[in-house]
Amino acid sequence: MLLTTIVLLPVLAAGALLGLRRLPDRWVGRIWVLVTTVDLALVAWMWAGFDSDASGGGFVEGLQYEAKVRWIPTVDASYHVGVDGISMPLIALTTVLFLAAAIWSLREQKRPRRYAALFLFLQTASLGTFAAQDLILFFVFFDLSIVGMYFIIAGWGHGNNRRSALKFFLYTFLGSLALLLGFIGLFLGGEERTFDMVRLAANPPLEDSPLMGGLVLLAIGIGLAVKTPLFPFHTWLPDAHTDAPAAGSAILAGVLLKLGTYGFVRIAMPMLPSAWQQWAMVAVVVGVISVLWGALVALAQTDFKRMIAYTSINHMGYVLLGLGAAGLVGTADADVRVVATVGATVQMVSHGLLTAALFLLSGVLWARGGTYGFARWGGLARPAPLFAAALGVAAFGSLGLPGFSSFIAEFQIIAGALQAAPVAAILAAPGILITAALFLVAIQRLLTGPTVLTAAAGYGPEAGEEFAATGSPPDSTPATQAHAATHAERVRDPGAGAGTGVQEPTSPTNGGSGQLTGTRAGGGHFQDLSAREIVAIVPLLALSVLIGLFPRPLLDVIEPAASAIVQLVSR
């Protein structure tokens, strides 16, 4: 009952927000924060009662907080939910990130009621996917997450948001159709006709048919690879991220991408063990290509948010590398493959925390100036030290610095893969160096050197919501032009600009936008992080550091389940 309450509470709250029309809009955000806080508290209670030593790891036995109600008896589909050592950390991550998104969005002015309701709906879809123990239930929640994110990008994004939302929907929905074909293959290939995930893992189908097993794995793999996304199914991701609102990007990267990688662990590996062993090296190769491709393309970006989007492909590549190594039964011992699986799971959590924080920080740039372009910002450490500190911590965490969760994850993935696939592990290692280079370059461009501000800078954290609502940067608006004119007047009038250190504005570039350069001793016109932004971002970074320094509580939950996965794959 507790798990069902956690899953359904957000969508029930969404219905209440939409039904209570007389509720003032100013209360919507507060109720949203309250609901997500309660959901997080319930997950903390569930974590406290979780028995990580339960036999079976929760895949064929030992499933906890289980609830099962008959749903479609003709195909043995049911409302069946439960948690294991893999889904428990991801459910916790989901509630943490949705709370951060709620806090971030407290000042949302554009249809706040529908905005909050969509995020709450999306939270239920995400939690339901991680908790589902029935393939049809998994598919329903999986598809509902696509619908929720589509409306968030289309309704509250900016730039070419409608085109990006449509591209996101078509790509991921097509992937979900491939996933459904794979699920039907599992149903038809088993000795007992069932969609129950526990029973399918205990008695895997298609073990005597390598060809059909490979085809079903291909269908499931394509569906999950599109969602993750992995090379070459990643082309929807940069546009969706760039044009989504900051909170939407944080949830898309931090939660929705994990639905794909979780599917590999929870469905593909235990239910198709022979096929996974047979094609594990393909998974390793795709993982290595994604690692290198994502890092190299990210390094070439001139847009901060787009750069972060491509690093997600890089980080998800490490996850598939670890899971592929776990299937190479003939070349690595079980303990090493457990290490790789644990590392892949920790990487899901680590990426969720750090990349969500980075996307929220990119939202700060949009809120202040309506642009993510590197050329439009510079020297921000001077007027915005809190922003600079948060960005520095998030960047160093993402590049795998010791003391952060990403180091715990990537170290175990590489260590586990070295014995199973040494060439692949060595080829993937430069991805870490390239990632370090691209984040250091980003820090150098945004934080160091002379202060460079767009002409729109200075409106503060609430102005960005108005910018986002227009669907285009604010550089050409009358308010922006007046703001730039004020700066020009200060430069022309020595008295007006005395003590500010503002230099003559540069010639408008990049589509006619104004760009202001110079140092500002008094904090300038780039407003530093607000209290709301700090409360949304800093806890995510703190959790990454906490996991990096004290990983044992998390590893104690993951390791038994990872051992169970390796045993199931080794059959």
N, C-alpha and C positions, 0 to 999 in steps of 0.2 A: 504493500500500500504506500510506503514511503516513496519508493521510486516512481510510482505512478503519479503521486502528488507532485514530485519534482518536475516530471515531464509535462504534466497538464496545467500546472499553475499559471505559467506565462500566457498560454492561449486563452485560458478562462479570464485572466486579467485583461487581455486584449479585447475580448468580447464585452467585458464590462465597460471599458473606456469608450468603445464605440457606441454602446447602448445608453450610457449616461450623458446625453446631449447637453444637459444643463450644467454639467461640471465645467468650471472655468478652465480655459486652456493653461493658465499658469499652474494649475494643480496637476496637469497631465504628467509633466516631467517628474515631479516629486513622487507621484504614485508609481511611475515606471521604475524609478530608483528603488522605491520601497519593495516592490515585487521582486526585482532581481536580487536585492539584498536578502530577502526571505528565502529565495531559492538557493542562494549561495550558502546561507546558514543551514538549510536542510541538507545540502550536499556535504557540508562539513560534519554534520551529525552522522550522515551515512558513512563518510570516510572513517570517523572515529570508531564505528562499529564494524568496519570491514575486517574480515579475517584473512589476511594475506597468506596464511599457511594452509588454507582450505585445500583439501586434496583435489587434484585434477586441474587446478588453475582456473576453473570456471568454464572450460570449453566443452568437456564431456561430462563433468561432474564438479560439484563445488561451486556452482553458480549461486550468487548471493542476491538478496533483496528481490527474489524471483516472484513474478506474478504471471498467471496464465489463465486466459479466458478463451473458450472456443469462439471462433469467428466465422470461418468458411470451412465447415467440417468435410465437405466433399473432396477437398484437396489438402485436408489436414493443415490448414492455415489458422493461426490463432493470434490473439493479442498476448504475446509472450515477451516479457521484458526481464532483464536481470543484469547484473554487473559482474565483471571479472577484473583481473589485474591490469588488463589493457584498457578497458573502457572506463574504469574508475578515474584514472588521472585525466582522461579526455573530457569526461563529464564535469569534473572540477574545473578544468581549463575553460570549458564553455561558459559556466556560470560566472567565472571571474571576468572574462572578456565582455560578456553581455552587460555586466554591472559597469565596467569601464565605459562601454558605449553609451549606456544610459546617463552616466554622470557627464560625459563629454557633451551630450545632446541636450542638456538642461536648458540651453538658451535657443533651441531650435524654434524659429518663428514661422516656418512654412508648413502649414497643416500639421501641427505637432501631434494632434490626436491620432491621425492615421499613421504618422511616422512612428510613434511609440507602439501602436498596435501591430504594425508590420514587424518591427524588431522583436516584440514579444511572441508573435506567431513564428518567426524564424527561430527563436530560442527553443520553442517546443519541438519544431522540426529537427533541429540539431540534436537536442537531448534524446529525442525519440530514436534517431538513427543510431546513436551510440548505445542505447539501452536495448534495442530490438534484438530478440532472439528468434525471430521468424523472418524468412526471406521476403515474404510479401509485405510484412509490416516495415521491414527495413526499406524496401523499395518505395513504399508510400511516403514515409518520412523523408527519404532521400530526395524524392521528386518535389515534395512541398518546400524543401529548402531552396530549390531552384526558383520556384514561383516567388517566394518571399524576397529573395535577393534581386530578382528581375525588377520588381516594382520599386524597390529601394533605389536602385541605380536609375531607373527611368524617371521616377518622380522627384528625386532629391539630388541627383547628380548634377554635373556641370559639363561644359564642353559639348561633345557629341554623345551625350549620355544616353539618348534613346537608341541610337545606332549601337552603342557599346552594350546596352542592356539586351537588345535583340540578338546581337552576336553571342553574348554570354548564354542566353536562353537556348538558342538553336544548337550551339555546340554541346552544352551540357545535357540538354534534353535528348539529343541524338545519342550521346554516350549512355544515358540512362536506358534507352531502348536496347542497346547492345547488352547492358547489364541484365535487363529483364530476360532477354533470350538466354543468357547464361544461367539464370535462375531456373528457367523452365527446363533447360538441359539437366541441371542437377536433380530436379523433380522427376523427370522421366528416366534418368539413368540410375536411380537408386533402387535397391531391392524393395524398399517400402516407399510408397508414394507420399512424400511429406515435404513441407517447406520449413520444418522445424530445424533451426541451425544447430542445436545441441545434438539431435539425433543424426543429422547429416555428418557432423564432425566425428561422432562415435562410429558410424558405419558409412564411410565415404563412398559415394557412387562412382561408377565408371572406372573402377580399379582394374577391371579385366578388359578395358577398351582404351588403349593409349591414344588412338586417333581421336575418338570422341571426347575423351578427357582433355586432350590438347585443344580441340576446337571450343569446348565450353570454357576452358581457361582463357583462351584468346578473347572470347566475347566478354567475359567478366573483366579481363585485364584491360581491354580497350575502354570499357565503361568507366572503370576506376581511374585509368590513366588520364582520361579527359578531365575528370573532376579534380585530380591531384594538383596541377596538371603536370605531365611529363612530356619531354620531347618525343615525337613531333606534334603532340596534341595540345600545345600550350598557347596557340596564337590568340585565343580569346582573352587571355589573362591580362596582358598589359593595358589594353583599352578599357576593360572593365574596371581595373583598379584606378587608372588615371582619371576616369570620369565619374567614379563613385564618390559619394560624400565620405569624409574621413572615417566616421564610425562604421559605415558600410564596408570600406576597404579593410578596416581592422578585423571585422567579423569574417569577411570573405577569406582573408589570408589566415587568420588565427584559428578559425573554426571550420569553415566549409571545405577548405582544401584537405583537412584532416579526415573528412568523411571518405575521401578516396583512399588514402593510405591505410586508414583503419579497416576498410573493406578488404585490402590485401591480407592483413593479419587475421581478420575474423572470419573471412569467407574463403578466399582463394587458397590459402596455405593449408588450413586444417581439413577442408572438404575435398580438395583435389591434391592430396600429397604426392602421388606418383607423377602427375602432370607437372606439379611445381618443381619436383626434383629434376625432371627431364628438361624443363625450360628455364631453370633457375639462372643459368648463365646468360640467357637473353635478358632477364630482369636486371642482372648485374651490368650488362653492357648499356642498356637503356638508362640505368641509374648514373653510370659514369658520363655518358653523353649529356644527360640533363645537368649534371654537376658542372661540367666544363662549358657547355653552351650557355647556361643561365648566367654563369659568372662573366664570361667574355662579352655577352651582349649587354649585361648590366654595366660593365665597365665603359661601354661606348655611349651610354645615354647622356643626354644633356638636360634631362628632366629628373628631378630628385624622386618624385613619386614613381615614375616609370622605372627608374633604377631599382627601387625597392621591390617592385613587382617582379622583375626578372631574377632578383636574388631568391625569391620564393621557389622558382624552378630549380635553382642550384641546391637549395636546402632540402627540397623534396626528393631530389636525386639521391642525396645521401641516405634517405629513408629507404628507397628502393634498393640501393646498393646493399644495405644491411640485411634487408629481408631476402634479397636474392642470395646472399652469402649463406643465410640460414638454410637454404634448400640444397646447397652443394654438399650432400651427405658423404659422398665418396672422397672428398678432398680435405675435409676438416672434421675435427672431433666435435662431440656434442657441446662441450663446455664453451668452445670458441664460438660456435654458432648461437649459443644462448647470449653471449656477450654482444654479438652483432644485432640480435633481435632486441635486446634491452636498449642498446644505443639508438636503434631506429625509433623505438617508442619514446625515449627521452627527447629525441630530436623533434618529434611532433609537438611535445609540450613546450620545449625551448623556443622553437620557431613561432609558435602561437603567441607566446609572451613578448618576445623581442620585436617581431615584425609588426604585431598589432601596435606596439608603442611607437615604432618608426612611422607607421601610417598616420597615427594621431599627430605625431610631430610634423609630418608633412601637411596635415590639416592646419597647423599653426601658420605655416607659410601662406596657405591659401586664404586663411582668415585675415592675415595682415596685408596681403597684396594681390590676391587673386592669381598667383602664378607659382609654379613649381620649378621654373627654369633656373639652372645654376647661374646663368649669365645675369640674372636679374637680382641676385642677392650676393652679399659678401660681407665679411667682417662682422657677423652678427654676434660674435662673442662679446663685443664691446657694449652694444646697447641691450643685449638680452643674455646675461650670464646664466640664468636658470635654463633657458632654452638650450644654450650651448652645452651646459653640463648634462642635461638629459639626452641630447643628441649624441654626445660623446660616449656616454655609458651604453646607450642602445647600439651604437655603431661598433664599439669594441666588443660588446657581447655577441653581436651577430657575426663578427669575423672569427669567433672561436677563442677568444682570450681566456687563459686559465682564470678560474674564479667565477666563471659564468656557466649557466646551464648548457650552453652550446658546446663548451669544451668537453663536458661530461659525455655529451651525446656523440660528437664527432670522433673523439678519442676511441670510444668503444666500437663505433662502426668501422673505423679504419683498422683497429686492432683485430676485430673479428674477421674482417675481410682479407687481411694479409695472408692468413693461412688458407682460407677457402679459395680466394682468387687473387693471388699476389700481384699479378700484372695489372688487374683492374684497380686494386687498392693504390698502387703506385701512380697509375694514371689519374686517379681521382684526387690525390694529394695536392697537385698544383691548384685545384679549385679553391683550396683554403687560402693559398697565397694570392690568387686573383681576387678573391672576396676581400681579403685584407687590403689590397691595393685600392679597390674601388671605394671602400668605405673611408679610407684615409684621404683619397682624392676628394670625396664628397665633403668631408670635414674641412679640408683645406679650402675648398671653393666657398662653402657657406659661412664658415666661422672665422677664418683668418684674413689678413690683409686689410686694406682700406674698407670702410663700411660702404656697402652698395645697397641701396634700397630702391624698390620700384616707386614710381610716383604715387601709387595707391597706399604705400605703407603708412601706418599710423592710425588706422581706424580701430584697432583693437580686436580682441577675440570675438566680439559679437558681430562686427561688421562682415566677417567672412561668411556668416550665414546668409546675409543679404546678397553677397557676391555669388555664392553657390546657387541661390534661388534664381538668379538671372540666367544661369547657364553659360556665362562668358566672363572673362576677366574684367575687372572694373576699370581698367586703364583708360577706357574711352568714355567713361561716364562723366556727366557734368561735375559731380562731386570730386572725382579724381582730377579733372582738369583744374578745378578751383584750388585743390590741394597743391597741385604742382605749381600753379601760379603763385600761391602764397610763398612756397619755397623760393621761387624766382625773385619775388619782391624782397624777401629777406636778404638774398644775396646782393641784390642791387642796392638795398638800403643797409649800410653797415650797422646802423643802430639797431635795426630789427633783428639782425642775425648775430649780434655781438655775443661772443662766448659760446656759440653753438658749434663752431668749427665746420659749418656747412660750406661746401665748395660750390662752384658754379655747376648747375645740372648739366649732365652730358646731353648730347643730341639724342632725341628720341630714336630708339632702335626697336627692332623686333616687333614690327607691326605698328610703329608709331607710338609705342608706350614711352612714358617718361621714366628716366632712371637717374637717381640721385646718388652722388658719391661723396665721400668725405667721412671724417670721424666726428662723433658726437659725444662730447664729454659728459653730458647730462642724461644719457640714456636714449637720446634721439627720439625718433618717431616710430621705432619698432617696439611695440609694447611687449614686454616680457611675458612669460607664462602667467596666466591668471590662476586663482586658487582652484577653480573648476578644472582647468587643464592639468594642473599639478596632481590633483586627487585622482584624475583619470589615468595619468601616464606613470607617475612615480611608483605606485604599487606593482605594476607589471615589471618594471626594472628591478625592484627590490626582490620580487619572487625569483627572477632569473639569478640574481646574486645568491639568494638563499639556497637555491637548488645547487648552484655551482660550488658553494662552500660546504653545504650539509646535504649531500644527495641521498643519504641513507634512507630517510623516510619514504622518499619516492621510489627508490630502487627496491625497497622491501616489498612494495606493492606490485611492482612490475616483474621482478625476477621469477617468482613461481609461475606466473602466467606465461612468461617467455620460455621457461623450461618445458611447460606443457605444449606450447606451440612446436618447439623443436622435436619433442617426442612424437607428436602427431605427424609432422612432416617426414620423420624418419621411418615411418611404417612401410 
